[in-house]
């Protein structure tokens, strides 16, 4: 811990104390601007942010993320009570710490597995304490001698071993049935008999077959004609729902159910489990929809009991047929879940596991493997309306969960199907036949336009708005400055090139590389302008205009669903609605399940609640809001999938009116480019799953594409 009167860390000044310290807060010897701890935190968090933009965070950056979060909280507490600071100095330092907090939140949104590191009960490893100490030394913090030495601790077998729990209800269940035997009665596991393809690398050709081998056909396996359109509980089904349930009743056991959002995937999976007698059933879902899953289970399979795991599972029903758990707490429960004897597993919003290196993906794959070890033919279902976010390879972890492939090659059943084609990837016809073989493993994709004629059409209408006030002018100035910086960086890189032949005109590869450098630049000032801060400023600037438009819609055409990404934009919108005397409900990420449910019910059932203000990230999945037919998107998402999910909260079975999504776009800003990029990405799933002939555009991150577009437009203008 840091203490007054102890020796100072090498080369440092006073300025704070270590985590958990109980001594008197140390004081700085002079005012801070670019010295002290805050610049150290800013550089470190930029480094972590850049790593998150490249993909899943590695252990080194996860450690740095946690150390920054700890020190930021401690420094904020110290600054608030530091009597040596003037009010303006305190405000300035708190503002800079808010900047660090914003980047931490943005990074956590990219790699949600690090959110657990922010908890008060998160494990503090030796590596984290070492990084934290080094940052304190670099920031000139006064430290006690014992804080300078990091004592080694035994490395746990699992990263989250200390968080693992076994609820008492599960202990009771295990004691009631201590001799849970594996079930190998359904089928023998197939054995692969490779012939032509023994030495071929097949993952590349399989993914390529979905990108180029569509041949005009939809990605959906043959399904039987339904014998009935009624569930066992007497509910009426749509034909496409009954078809999938019939396939499960006929013995099919693995499904990638990729129906467009709003076609009732939850009901289909529960009834498929009932048809396959796949109980006990494990359901892994995002946190925001787990209560809704329990409701749906009571509706569709009332003869089965369902329980939801909250926190450590103190109140769960250990003898339930359906156990529902959210991704965020899998680390606590993966141990006992793997030994409970599940006969089926459903993964909802399965695109959440597309990053195989993420913690949530590892736990899902581990659980699926344990189920396969005990049950020869378990029911495994991956549900997602948007299975492809950036690349066809987003399929990979989903296929592995379903047991179609392993780390290196197709598993036996798929390998035998590929062998039966009689071709290799070097021969004509392989791609279309390989695609068919994978689809027949269990891909089911239906579009609303094809199977739900009673659901009205939807459209997206862009509403350009002019930001003509001082804020708007400052945003355009900042965009010009950022563009000029990119242009200067491009010309500098071009001038310093050696050993490469000159490129005629604009070097498009270099344009993209410069954009990537800018996104990965760890030396940028924490208060400097970048594409993320600019987009957030645009969102705040549009908030009043977007809310005004939503208020007009609510007054003229009825209930409206209002989506935004940032809480401050939601706050501004709610202030506008209050001034207009419009009652609102709200969906945010920090709500309890009970409060969230009450908010949804008030919007759906109370005619006086005109608008529901929703977070794009917290309310983009699992909500049925078809009581409205107008959606206002106040801020743009970074993916077309997130936008689609938001719109489909309204465009669902039960909708009786045409649905319109109104996108509020700031004219003459990067907002326009982002909207175009979002629209261009929407072709990916259409080609891979719907058999569309639409060309797939480059599937890189929209952030990178937006930066590249800014630079390219400036270079092209200079050439004219």
Steps between C-alpha positions, in 0.01 A plus 500: 500500500611862451594691816617845593860509609615184322768496238399608152487258206794537264491825305148584623302772668214458739152478357283216628495164668477136409185288491371407840725755677391632835762768556468873444471600133835630372521846347647623174784747515381709205196535273453226242439522129706244313672358805370265765279194480224613262719516185633153586143370519407678177788343307426155640126513428566616142729202457230263624239670281718457190547132582121456537450653156720226356308216665453323832725628776794281596586434867761781505249763394226357723742542792575857396126572464434388858799694639385821327145455633624454857736797491241723333252436783763562766625818333145631464438445872831672586436800277156558649643543851839661419491832689808631311305522171296800397148441370613553141795261540273238653245538220771471235646182650157342542425585136819324390413197711156498337681473167684192623171352628335559163771308317479217754125477435550507123759224526270292718226541239736352240616209716227444758701228674699774680188639670542244777843651576324819611312330782591558862545124543719456191815296562812716532782288358871540557534629142235769559659613825839518328366714213315720747818553704701587187239755392509660844879524483479651149245751629720606792278359771632474855499137611583310816793254480269199528302624197810493283536122540239279332478166676452204271171312528415153372354515149145363499422213267223702337495876446175527693547220753453734796158608370370143455196408708273200546152612612348305789202406282737323260668317787155374598430386144832316481440329835155393382651334191866422578537234230425705188595262219600605149230444238638321197175341396403727214775443244859399450743784436597502130854424394662696217627305201717755314605406150548780247500778758737353760778751433290802401457812712122532488399798713597755233302323224200452728482869590562592137212275397262728693655815358503393135310173468143610567379440147178686573373265769413587862704351783233278651493123539201300375229493766200268528146608439339560839234259616341764722516875561426464870748465784446231767366777726246601234671819372479571127825484303597648168590249229873580503511445876324166478742384228806536723324332792413214266867460405592468869221245548640303204840476670704796375706629790717798397364829369642838409163675512571823314146618428468874464420672831134490595415154363476330839834325551447474878172311459649273234797401717286427808256290300785323318643405840157371600473296179849355552447446876826692548453571869662614717573784257767766544426841345782759476377851420593869527415644841228727365279213374529229765180603679319504165620144435336385824176666390516334157567159659190536715299587188625233257600205723291549815553134592870577558640707786750776422740679733722804447847524655563841657842578650622201704175310442375520856134502392502256207289184484754217497246249364374710206478357147633819338791692648556849358833676556648815349843520337632745758485255794599179322840519669338441840287205392682321219637235739173357629313567174740264321411212729123539532408259221340734247352336190478825308650847481376817333724802441296814432646792303775257397695770316615598851741203485651579159831596666637158592764645734249679720422357841131456423580299185742272683242423768224433246724263302611327820141441610396368158791256501408373848142444386621305193721289727195384697225491236551345160248720316426813705283778361729796430353821361666832416248782454584824325327732260834658406761220489743697285635827635823559308605178328376159389751360751263624772341156441804318636433496878129434444582197286740378769235541770263290289764229464537530123869588520779501755806725526664368184260310277140393448379234742403154385143559385580806288825347373312194375248725324783690331669175397174378348504799263782324316686824425790701641512880541708516183217358287198682353180456691658440842395835650129474430491137616704579813263783584205264463670244726552756777145633465364147536681473833230733630504856369148644493451851364159645416421859407189687604416580142491126419327342801307772680289676244284643777796706632490837319805629317760718666703789364784721616457871437790740551427842650798731436533776757721809481721570798524871433575622850838550666519132596437395142768735370750370755425141395560581133821685592617197700422271206704722268791496746487122526487467121797733461692290751425186299607665174827619656565152635429345158743732319763450767475121468514530123811719511682270740437181307802309380539193282152515346394593151299824485123464467310690233245732658372430850645199682184343642689248712695781663176693557365209700828455686508867600143469629604194701800686644275781611265261677789322668691816592582467868681835513185706436410748771219376725310817417583492128235460230444157346227321313338369820488828689379674185212256453404538865500880466278466194262279700472762775449774242220303331324401823261796521413480129443124515281533810299781340432281197401204722267729696330609177454135399357410840253788484385413148528125441523331842765320704868539405813300587801731539852348483832662596847368585603733780331575830544876469312493168223300666492752787467794259220324313306429818526868598349596163214251540432627854476860371253377237294329775559159345520209742794266440643164598870419477726197449860532620775257583508569876139406572387205709297235312187593694531871423576427134193277472284770660627758250420273203155419637421868552591584140309204357190522717459863609353713220637816666866388471592644162874432462741236624860628509736208444873435510618343174723258689263417786172480305612378159401139571219309664228766510156483339389858438270446202240722666692776319571522127745793500863482614730801533873426484654809659856365472653266246639164598841369395343189341204436273410204724445725803281732295298204369453359848366833622247532218387143550383575853200646313496306171388169649222244493191681624583827325195626315639812333788584266815575700717806437839560658595868489877550506604846614820583310714811540551645151850598384667285765650153537149387600412480129796272424418271793139464383616401152747249645234344724274455198780343294574245772142375495577301181726252682234290672274531194758331276627238746162392640225619268654400168513858376724585205582835657874556516651486847695812583820504701397390849756693704402711797280797420730719709789413268284542191378840618853628558609364162205671330588835659860477381414373154245777443756763599769354271258476208392863551865609499556327165212681328 
